[in-house]
Amino acid sequence: MKILIADDSRVMRQIVTRTLRQAGFGDHDLVEAADGKEALDKAAAESPDLVISDWNMPEMTGIEVLRQLRGAGNEVKFGFVTSECTPEMQQQAEAAGSLFFIVKPFTAERFEEAFSPILG
């Protein structure tokens, strides 16, 4: 299985990768994107099984990436790991087709809880 991690912070991408491993998902193929446009391009080129995206990124926000993917008919499993969380953001994410909304700081247990139903 392939997981795309989209975050403009290299350190945060590393933390997400480490937390995925701690949660038992380290054997998956992990691909990284450093901004929203790169995430959109890699989602099309790499055909990941899951996209884990930050909300605020340069070039294109995470919600814009999700909306563009859905608009193009791409039904990849998608969710957010972000430091900001408002009811409006959660509502937008859910309406656009996001499966989870994890707020930073997060734990391996929270990843396991969110991803086990998705990744099995």
C-alpha positions in Angstrom: 0.0 0.0 0.0 1.2 3.5 -0.8 0.7 6.5 1.5 1.3 10.1 0.3 2.3 12.5 3.1 1.8 16.2 2.1 3.1 18.9 4.4 5.2 22.0 3.7 7.4 21.2 6.8 10.0 18.6 6.1 10.3 18.0 9.9 6.5 17.4 10.1 6.7 14.9 7.2 9.4 13.1 9.2 7.3 13.1 12.4 4.2 11.8 10.5 6.5 9.1 9.0 7.8 8.1 12.4 4.4 8.1 13.9 3.1 5.9 11.1 5.8 3.4 11.9 5.1 3.5 15.6 1.4 2.9 14.8 2.3 -0.2 12.8 2.0 1.2 9.3 5.8 1.4 8.6 5.8 -1.3 6.0 3.8 0.8 3.5 5.4 2.7 0.7 5.6 6.3 1.8 5.8 9.2 -0.7 6.2 12.8 0.3 5.0 16.1 -1.1 6.2 19.5 0.1 3.3 21.7 -1.1 -0.3 21.4 -2.3 0.6 21.4 -6.0 3.2 18.7 -5.6 0.6 16.7 -3.6 -2.0 17.0 -6.4 0.6 16.0 -9.0 1.9 13.0 -6.9 -1.6 11.8 -6.2 -2.2 11.6 -9.9 1.2 10.1 -10.8 1.8 7.8 -7.8 -1.8 6.5 -7.3 -1.5 6.3 -3.5 -4.0 4.3 -1.4 -4.1 7.1 1.2 -3.3 10.8 1.3 -2.4 12.4 4.6 -2.4 16.2 4.1 -1.7 19.3 6.1 -4.4 22.0 5.7 -2.2 25.1 5.1 0.4 24.7 2.4 2.0 26.9 -0.3 0.7 26.7 -3.9 -2.5 25.0 -2.9 -4.2 24.2 0.5 -5.0 20.7 1.5 -8.7 21.3 1.1 -8.1 22.6 -2.4 -6.1 19.4 -3.2 -8.9 17.3 -1.9 -11.6 19.2 -3.9 -9.5 19.0 -7.1 -8.9 15.3 -6.7 -12.6 14.7 -6.2 -13.5 17.0 -9.1 -11.3 14.9 -11.3 -13.0 11.7 -10.2 -10.1 10.6 -8.0 -11.6 8.8 -4.9 -8.3 8.2 -3.1 -8.8 7.9 0.7 -7.9 11.3 2.1 -7.6 13.0 5.5 -5.9 15.8 7.3 -3.2 16.1 10.0 -3.1 19.7 10.9 -2.4 22.2 13.7 -5.5 24.2 13.1 -9.0 22.9 13.8 -12.2 24.9 13.6 -15.7 23.4 13.3 -15.8 25.1 9.9 -12.6 23.4 8.7 -13.9 20.0 9.9 -17.2 20.6 8.2 -15.5 21.6 4.9 -13.2 18.5 5.1 -16.1 16.1 5.7 -18.2 17.7 3.0 -15.3 17.3 0.5 -14.8 13.7 1.4 -12.1 13.6 4.1 -12.1 10.4 6.2 -10.3 11.9 9.2 -9.1 15.1 10.8 -6.2 14.6 13.2 -5.0 17.7 15.2 -1.3 18.2 16.0 0.2 17.2 18.3 -0.9 13.6 17.7 0.0 10.2 19.0 0.7 6.8 17.4 -2.6 5.6 19.1 -4.5 8.3 17.3 -3.0 7.3 14.0 -3.8 3.7 14.7 -7.4 4.6 15.5 -7.8 6.7 12.4 -5.9 4.5 9.9 -6.8 0.9 11.0 -10.3 1.0 9.4 -8.7 2.5 6.2 -5.6 0.4 5.8 -6.6 -2.7 7.6 
